[in-house]
Amino acid sequence: MYNFNMKKLKYDVVIIGGGTSGCACAYNCAKNNLKTLLVEKNNFLGGLMTAGLVVPVMRSSCEDLNCDYYKKLVDTSKKYNAQITYQGNNDGWFNPELLKIIFDDILSENKISKNLDILFETDVKEVKLREKKIEYVILNSRLLSIPIYSSYFVDATGIGALSKLAGCHFLDDTEIKQQNSLRFILGNVDTEKFCKFIESVDLDRDITNTYRNDIYTNNELHFTTACTWDTNKKWALDEYLKKGVEEGLLNEGDRAYFQVFSIAAGHGQVAFNCPRINNFNDNPYKYSNELIVARKAIYRLYKFVKAFFPGFENAVISNIAAQTGIREEGRVKSRYIYTKDDLISSNTFENPVLSANYSIDIHSDKKNKSVLQKTSVYQLPIESLISAEVNNLFTIGKLVGADFNAHSALRVQKSCMSMGEAVGKYIAKIIS
């Protein structure tokens, strides 16, 4: 039986959620000598990058504004042979399984670990408020159910678990919902054979491309290709999906979105960014049924690629994501609500937390209703990460206080890491 030292249960910062933004925040808090607690519901870190199989990181500029943690992730991943740099200098191609070890490694460095405690398989159960501040939280785990006090709290859960318990309001500015994804990985694929096939049938190198480099990919062949049922461009692979529907291997909805990537150090593995599923996050019964529907779709896609795509003849399902790829679920009301106008006008701010140029990216369940709108470089203010209602609460990652359209650009992993890094540095500055 553990004998918990009650003196350890007061922190400078408590971060709920050890995913993309939460790990970045914890690293920077601890690096700046703040006594930090990181709470994670899974038995590993990484959130959607690991549990959700969301790799690679979508390319976006950062202009060296709060990108130190991302660079640390790239450098550490290289040591594990778990990262490649794709064409166009996209260095965000990682191995999702090895990332579970890599996140541990980054947060176990001597200077970090001396200031950081991590609790796995733990979530927040209760919040005590006093004078518009969180005084303490009660965590839920097999071993611990006692008050945890802190000067500052950070909600990095993606779903707003801490913010909901603290009584925060969420933005409700649209009836449009992003579709979710349930990703999966197929193994035992002859990727060389598959690359020859996709390069021969699709000559549009903006959609289908392959890359091999002695240094950046360890001389391994990597690739990406995609198609959708939208008619805004010609999708070469869609004729094969249509045949799959005609032959009864696929449903019509399976054509909505099809995208695959190779995986760093994932010999013979292919990552699927599909199927897309409906967003029923406000109805647990419908949401649960959607997961059953999604796994059935995964098996259909598996049978389809084995039948139609050279290289997949001996493929096996090696991994189905343990966490749904939820693109947007709840945006917390913040001190400054960041808008689409801020983004497309490239507004600048006194305290910017990131610099990015990822597109406005909305995944719709309706044909020709998805949006991918390019942008110039934009900033985000720290005030969009501070709760408007709880004075010592920060909300980062997908909880950013932004309107629906702006959120669709801000939600990507590189930007979420910058948010976490910026909040860690900001709290350190306040406390000092």
C-alpha positions in Angstrom: 0.0 0.0 0.0 1.4 3.4 -1.0 1.9 5.9 1.8 1.1 9.2 0.0 2.9 12.3 1.3 0.2 14.9 1.8 2.7 17.7 1.2 3.0 16.5 -2.4 -0.6 17.2 -3.1 -0.2 20.9 -3.7 1.1 21.9 -7.1 1.8 25.0 -9.1 0.0 23.5 -12.1 -2.4 20.6 -12.6 -2.9 19.5 -16.2 -5.8 17.2 -17.0 -5.1 15.3 -20.2 -1.8 13.9 -21.4 -2.4 14.3 -25.1 -0.9 16.5 -27.8 -1.3 19.8 -26.0 -1.2 18.5 -22.4 2.3 16.9 -22.8 3.6 20.1 -24.4 2.3 22.1 -21.5 3.6 19.7 -18.8 7.1 19.7 -20.4 7.3 23.5 -20.4 5.8 23.9 -16.9 8.3 21.5 -15.5 11.2 22.9 -17.6 10.4 26.3 -16.0 10.6 24.8 -12.4 6.9 24.7 -11.7 5.7 21.8 -9.6 3.5 20.1 -12.1 1.0 17.2 -12.1 -0.1 15.6 -15.4 -3.2 13.5 -15.3 -4.0 11.0 -18.1 -7.0 8.6 -18.5 -5.0 6.1 -20.6 -2.0 4.1 -19.4 0.2 6.0 -21.9 0.6 9.5 -23.2 0.0 11.1 -26.6 -3.8 11.2 -26.9 -4.9 11.2 -30.6 -1.3 10.8 -31.8 -1.1 7.4 -30.1 -4.6 6.2 -29.0 -6.2 7.7 -32.1 -3.4 6.8 -34.6 -3.5 10.3 -35.9 -0.3 10.5 -37.9 1.3 12.2 -39.7 1.2 15.7 -38.2 -0.4 18.0 -40.8 2.1 20.4 -42.2 1.8 24.0 -41.0 4.3 26.8 -40.4 5.2 27.8 -36.9 7.9 30.5 -37.5 9.7 29.5 -34.3 6.9 30.8 -32.1 6.4 28.2 -29.3 7.8 25.3 -31.4 10.5 24.2 -29.1 8.5 21.2 -27.8 7.6 20.1 -31.3 11.3 20.2 -32.3 12.1 18.2 -29.2 9.5 15.6 -30.2 11.1 15.4 -33.7 14.7 15.1 -32.4 13.8 12.5 -29.7 11.8 10.4 -32.3 14.8 10.3 -34.6 16.7 8.5 -31.8 14.1 5.8 -31.9 14.0 5.7 -35.7 10.4 6.7 -35.3 10.3 9.8 -37.5 10.9 10.6 -41.2 10.8 13.9 -43.0 8.6 13.7 -46.1 9.0 15.8 -49.2 8.3 19.5 -48.8 10.2 19.3 -45.5 7.3 17.8 -43.6 9.1 16.4 -40.5 5.9 15.3 -38.7 5.7 11.7 -39.9 5.9 9.6 -36.7 5.3 6.0 -35.6 2.3 6.0 -33.3 3.2 3.0 -31.2 6.8 4.1 -30.6 5.5 7.6 -29.7 4.1 6.0 -26.5 7.7 5.4 -25.4 9.0 8.7 -26.8 6.5 10.8 -24.8 7.6 9.0 -21.7 11.2 9.6 -22.6 10.8 13.3 -23.1 9.0 13.8 -19.8 11.4 11.6 -17.9 14.5 13.8 -18.5 16.2 14.7 -15.2 15.3 18.4 -15.3 11.7 17.6 -16.2 11.0 14.6 -14.0 12.2 16.3 -10.8 9.3 18.8 -11.2 6.7 16.6 -12.8 4.4 13.9 -11.4 2.3 11.8 -13.8 -0.8 9.8 -12.9 -2.0 7.3 -15.5 -5.4 5.7 -15.6 -6.8 8.6 -13.7 -9.4 11.3 -14.5 -11.0 14.2 -12.8 -14.1 13.4 -10.6 -15.0 16.6 -8.8 -14.0 20.3 -8.8 -14.2 22.7 -5.8 -14.6 26.4 -6.7 -14.0 29.4 -4.5 -14.3 33.0 -5.7 -14.2 32.2 -9.4 -11.1 30.0 -9.0 -10.6 26.3 -8.8 -9.4 25.6 -5.3 -8.8 21.8 -5.8 -9.9 18.8 -7.8 -10.6 15.3 -6.7 -9.2 12.7 -9.0 -10.6 9.3 -9.8 -8.2 6.3 -9.8 -7.8 2.9 -8.2 -5.4 4.3 -5.6 -6.2 8.0 -5.2 -9.3 9.9 -4.3 -8.2 12.9 -2.4 -8.1 16.7 -3.0 -5.3 18.0 -5.3 -4.7 21.7 -4.7 -3.0 23.9 -7.3 -2.5 27.5 -8.2 -3.4 26.9 -11.8 -5.3 24.3 -13.7 -5.2 23.4 -17.4 -7.9 21.5 -19.3 -6.2 19.5 -22.1 -8.8 16.8 -22.3 -10.2 17.7 -25.8 -13.7 17.1 -24.5 -13.6 19.7 -21.7 -13.9 17.3 -18.8 -12.4 19.7 -16.3 -14.2 22.8 -17.7 -17.6 21.1 -17.6 -17.1 20.2 -13.9 -16.1 23.8 -13.3 -19.3 25.1 -14.7 -17.8 26.7 -17.8 -20.0 27.6 -20.8 -19.1 26.3 -24.2 -19.5 28.1 -27.5 -22.6 27.3 -29.5 -22.4 29.2 -32.7 -23.3 26.7 -35.4 -25.4 23.7 -36.2 -22.6 22.3 -38.4 -20.6 19.4 -37.0 -17.3 18.1 -38.0 -17.3 14.4 -38.8 -15.2 12.1 -36.7 -12.9 9.4 -37.8 -11.9 6.0 -36.5 -8.5 5.3 -37.9 -6.9 1.9 -38.4 -3.6 0.3 -39.6 -3.1 -2.6 -42.0 0.1 -4.6 -41.8 1.9 -7.0 -44.1 1.4 -4.7 -47.2 3.8 -4.8 -50.1 4.2 -1.0 -50.1 6.6 -1.0 -53.1 4.0 -2.7 -55.2 1.3 -0.4 -54.0 3.3 2.7 -54.8 3.9 1.6 -58.4 0.2 1.1 -58.7 -1.0 4.4 -57.3 1.7 6.3 -59.3 0.5 4.7 -62.5 -3.2 5.4 -62.0 -3.0 8.9 -60.5 -0.8 11.4 -62.1 -1.9 14.3 -59.8 1.1 14.7 -57.5 -0.8 17.0 -55.3 -3.0 14.0 -54.3 -0.8 11.0 -54.9 2.9 11.1 -54.2 5.8 9.0 -53.0 9.2 9.9 -51.6 12.4 8.1 -50.8 15.6 9.8 -49.5 18.8 8.4 -48.0 18.8 10.8 -45.1 15.3 11.9 -44.5 13.5 8.6 -44.9 16.3 6.2 -44.2 16.1 5.2 -47.9 12.6 3.8 -47.2 9.8 4.4 -49.7 7.0 6.5 -48.2 3.7 7.7 -49.7 0.3 9.2 -49.4 -2.8 9.1 -51.6 -6.5 10.0 -51.1 -9.9 10.4 -52.8 -13.3 11.6 -51.8 -16.8 11.5 -53.3 -16.7 15.3 -53.7 -16.6 16.5 -57.4 -14.4 19.5 -56.9 -11.5 17.6 -58.5 -10.8 14.4 -60.3 -10.0 11.6 -57.8 -8.3 8.8 -59.7 -8.9 6.1 -57.1 -12.6 6.8 -56.8 -13.4 4.6 -59.9 -12.1 1.6 -57.8 -14.2 2.5 -54.8 -17.2 2.8 -57.1 -16.5 -0.7 -58.4 -16.2 -1.8 -54.8 -19.7 -0.5 -54.2 -21.0 -2.1 -57.4 -19.6 -5.5 -56.3 -21.0 -5.2 -52.8 -17.7 -4.9 -50.9 -18.4 -1.3 -49.9 -21.3 0.9 -49.0 -21.9 4.1 -50.8 -20.9 6.1 -47.7 -17.5 4.4 -47.7 -16.6 6.5 -50.7 -17.0 9.7 -48.8 -13.4 9.9 -47.6 -10.5 7.6 -48.3 -6.9 8.6 -47.3 -3.8 6.5 -46.5 -0.2 7.2 -45.4 2.9 5.2 -44.8 4.3 5.1 -41.3 7.8 5.9 -40.1 9.5 2.7 -39.1 6.3 0.9 -40.0 7.6 -1.6 -42.5 4.7 -3.0 -44.5 2.2 -0.9 -42.5 -0.4 1.6 -44.0 -2.3 4.1 -41.9 -5.9 4.8 -42.9 -7.5 8.2 -42.1 -11.0 6.7 -42.5 -13.8 5.8 -42.2 -15.4 9.1 -41.3 -18.4 8.7 -38.9 -21.2 11.0 -37.9 -20.7 13.3 -34.9 -23.2 12.3 -32.2 -21.2 13.5 -29.2 -24.3 14.9 -27.6 -26.1 11.5 -27.6 -24.1 8.6 -26.0 -26.3 5.9 -27.5 -26.0 7.2 -31.0 -22.3 7.8 -30.5 -21.7 4.3 -29.3 -23.6 2.8 -32.2 -21.5 4.9 -34.6 -18.4 3.1 -33.3 -20.0 -0.2 -34.2 -20.8 1.1 -37.6 -17.3 2.4 -38.0 -15.7 -0.9 -37.2 -17.9 -2.6 -39.7 -16.7 -0.1 -42.3 -13.1 -0.8 -41.4 -13.6 -4.5 -42.2 -15.3 -3.6 -45.5 -12.4 -1.3 -46.5 -10.0 -4.0 -45.5 -11.7 -6.6 -47.8 -11.9 -3.9 -50.6 -8.2 -3.0 -50.7 -7.2 -6.7 -50.6 -9.4 -7.3 -53.7 -8.6 -4.1 -55.7 -5.2 -2.7 -54.7 -2.0 -4.4 -55.7 0.2 -4.9 -52.6 -2.6 -5.5 -50.2 -3.2 -9.2 -51.1 -1.7 -10.5 -47.8 -2.7 -7.5 -45.7 -3.9 -8.0 -42.1 -5.7 -5.6 -39.7 -3.0 -4.8 -37.1 -4.5 -1.9 -35.2 -7.9 -0.1 -34.8 -7.7 3.2 -32.9 -8.6 2.9 -29.2 -9.8 6.6 -29.3 -12.1 8.2 -31.8 -10.6 11.0 -33.9 -13.0 13.8 -32.7 -12.2 16.9 -34.7 -14.4 19.3 -32.6 -16.6 18.6 -29.6 -16.6 21.6 -27.3 -14.9 25.0 -27.4 -14.7 26.7 -24.1 -15.9 30.4 -23.7 -12.6 32.3 -23.3 -11.6 35.9 -22.6 -11.1 36.5 -26.3 -13.2 34.6 -28.9 -11.0 34.1 -31.9 -12.9 34.4 -35.2 -12.6 33.5 -38.8 -12.1 37.2 -39.5 -9.1 37.2 -37.2 -7.7 34.3 -39.0 -8.1 35.3 -42.6 -7.1 38.9 -41.9 -3.9 37.7 -40.2 -4.6 39.9 -37.2 -1.6 40.2 -34.8 -1.8 40.2 -31.0 0.3 41.5 -28.1 0.7 38.0 -26.6 0.6 35.5 -29.5 0.8 31.8 -28.7 1.3 30.4 -32.2 2.0 31.3 -35.8 0.4 28.9 -38.3 -1.0 28.7 -41.8 -3.0 25.4 -41.7 -6.2 25.7 -43.8 -9.8 26.1 -42.7 -10.7 22.4 -42.8 -14.3 21.2 -42.3 -15.2 17.6 -42.9 -18.9 17.3 -43.8 -21.1 14.2 -44.1 -22.7 15.8 -47.2 -21.3 15.5 -50.7 -19.5 18.7 -51.9 -20.0 20.4 -48.5 -16.5 19.8 -47.1 -14.3 22.9 -46.9 -10.5 23.2 -47.4 -9.7 26.9 -47.6 -6.1 28.0 -47.8 -4.9 30.8 -45.5 -2.0 33.1 -44.9 0.0 33.0 -41.7 -2.1 33.9 -38.7 -1.6 34.3 -34.9 -3.7 33.3 -31.9 -3.7 35.3 -28.6 -3.2 33.8 -25.2 -6.6 35.2 -24.1 -8.2 32.6 -26.3 -6.8 29.9 -24.0 -7.9 31.5 -20.7 -11.4 30.8 -19.4 -13.7 33.7 -19.3 -15.4 32.4 -16.1 -12.7 30.7 -14.0 -9.7 32.9 -13.4 -7.1 30.2 -12.9 -8.2 27.8 -15.6 -6.6 27.5 -19.1 -8.2 25.5 -21.9 -5.9 24.3 -24.6 -5.8 22.2 -27.8 -9.2 21.5 -29.3 -10.9 23.5 -26.4 -9.5 26.8 -27.8 -12.0 29.7 -27.6 -12.6 30.2 -31.3 -15.6 30.2 -33.6 -16.3 27.0 -35.6 -14.5 28.0 -38.8 -11.4 29.3 -37.1 -11.3 26.2 -34.9 -11.2 24.0 -37.9 -7.8 25.5 -38.7 -6.4 25.7 -35.2 -7.2 22.1 -34.1 -4.2 20.5 -35.8 -1.5 18.9 -33.7 1.3 21.3 -34.4 -0.8 24.3 -33.3 -2.1 22.3 -30.2 1.5 21.7 -29.1 2.3 25.5 -29.5 -0.8 26.2 -27.3 0.5 23.9 -24.6 4.0 25.3 -24.7 2.7 28.9 -24.6 0.5 28.3 -21.6 3.4 26.5 -19.7 5.6 29.5 -20.3 2.9 32.0 -19.5 2.1 30.4 -16.1 5.8 30.3 -15.3 6.0 34.0 -16.0 3.0 34.8 -13.8 4.3 32.7 -10.9 7.8 34.2 -11.1 
